Amino acid sequence: MDKKNALRAGAVAAGTTLMMLLMSSPALALTPDDGDDPAPKLSVLDTLGLYVAAPIALFLLIAGLVMVGDKSKDRVKKPQKQA
């Protein structure tokens, strides 16, 4: 019975995916609409800076601010008590 349910789920997923692909019309995306004003293209360096370097720099900035703002002394290991 489990195999039958898996087959049914696979058929539903495949059918849904097929219908979504058929209903979408990527060819219409090539036709510009009235009022479209495309931006100038980015160079490779601009793209890498915007989508790679900027997020890394922002992450490092936030991580640094969190580390500086953390003033707790709980980070120091306490000596183990010997029994």
N, C-alpha and C positions, 0 to 999 in steps of 0.2 A: 504494500500500500504506500510505503514511503517513496518508492521509485515513481509511482504514478503521480504523486503530489509534486515531486521534483520536476518531472516532465511537464506537468501542467504549468508550474511556475516559470520554467524556461520558455515555454511557448508564449505565455502572456508577456514576459519580458521582451522576447524577440519581436512579437507582434507590436508591442507598444513602441519599441525602438524603430521598427520599420515604418509605422504610421507617422512618427515624429519626423523621420527623414523625408518622407513623401510630402508631408504637409508644409515643411519649411521650403522656402524658395530662395536659395542663395543666389540664383541668377539675377533676381531683382535687385540685389544689393549693388550691382554694377551700374545700374541706371541712376544717375544723380537726380535728386529731387530739386524742385525750385527752392532757392534759398540756401542750398548747401554751400558752405564756405570751408573747404578743407584747409587745415593748418599746414604750414610748411613742414616738409619731412625732416626728421631728426637724423643727425649723422650717427655713426657707430659710437663715437665717443660720448655724444649727448645721451644716447640710449643707455649705454653702460653706466654713465654717471647717474642718470635718473633712476634706473631700475635695479642697479647693483650697489653702487657706491653710496648713494644717499640712504637707502635702508640700513646698510651696515653702519654707516656713521651715526644715524639716528639711534640704532640699537646700542651702540657703544656709548653714546652720550647719555641715554637713559640709564644704562647699567652703571655708568660712572656716577651719575647723580644719586642713584639708589645706594651705592657703596659709600659715598661720602656722607649721605644723610643718615646712614645706619651708625648710631653711636653706642650701640649696646656692647657690653663687655663680655657677653656670653660666648664669644668665639674662642676665648682662652680656655685651653684644656685644664680641667681641675685635676689635681693629683689624686690618684686612686688610694682609697683607704685600705690599708692591709689589715686583714682580720687575724 
